Structures are given as C-alpha cells and as structure tokens.
Amino acid sequence: MPVKKVSLACSVCGSRNYTTNSNASNRTERLEVKKFCKHCNQHTIHKETK
C-alpha cells in the first residue's frame, strides 16, 4: 500500500507549514493537529490539505 504525502495548512492564515505521511486510505475526515505557525507566531489548528 503506497504512503500518501499530505500538507497541513494553518486554519488562521492558510499557509502550508508542515507535511506528513498518511497511509490511512479509508479515513473519511481530515487530520487536524494543533501546531506552531511561524507566520501567525502562535499555536493554531492545522488541517490536512491535498
């Protein structure tokens, strides 16, 4: 099963700061992680993008 590379975008400013590998192809909802955004200079929710 191939591993898919996904980007994590900041929910406040929209910048794509992080990438991660996802091998869960049957997942219906997008990944949400609280991470530090260097553009907003604060911890925000980052959501999975294509």
Rosetta blueprint (number, residue, H / E / L):
1 M L
2 P L
3 V L
4 K E
5 K E
6 V E
7 S E
8 L E
9 A E
10 C E
11 S L
12 V L
13 C L
14 G L
15 S L
16 R E
17 N E
18 Y E
19 T E
20 T E
21 N E
22 S E
23 N L
24 A L
25 S L
26 N L
27 R L
28 T L
29 E L
30 R L
31 L L
32 E E
33 V E
34 K E
35 K E
36 F E
37 C E
38 K L
39 H L
40 C L
41 N L
42 Q E
43 H E
44 T E
45 I E
46 H E
47 K E
48 E E
49 T E
50 K L
